[in-house]
Amino acid sequence: RDVAVERHRLLAEKDDRHARESLDRRIGSEVDVLFESKARESTGLYGKTRTFHSVISDMPESFIGKIVRVRIAARSGKTLVGHADATAAGILAPVGGEAAA
C-alpha cells in the first residue's frame, strides 16, 4: 500500500510539473480565446482557448460570446492570464456570427 501511495504522489508531481511547463511555454504567445463569463475571482472575463486552456483577461463584459486574440502575459496556477490588443482589432468573430472588420 505504501508503494502505491508513493507512486501516485510521484506521478501527480510529474503531471503538475508538466502542466506548469506547458502553460509557461505559452507566455508571450497570442491565442484565440472564446470568452464565456465574468471571472469569478478577479476582474475581467473567463474563457477557453481552442485547446481548452483556461484564460482570464481584463476584458469588458461586452466581449462575452466573442473570440478574441489575446497575448498571454502570465500564468496563475493552471490558468493563463492575457491581455487583448488595445485597438480591439483582435476580435475575430462573435459566436455564430460574421468576422469583425
Helices and strands as residue ranges (DSSP letters): H 2-24, E 30-38, E 45-49, E 54-57, G 61-63, E 66-76, E 79-84, E 91-94
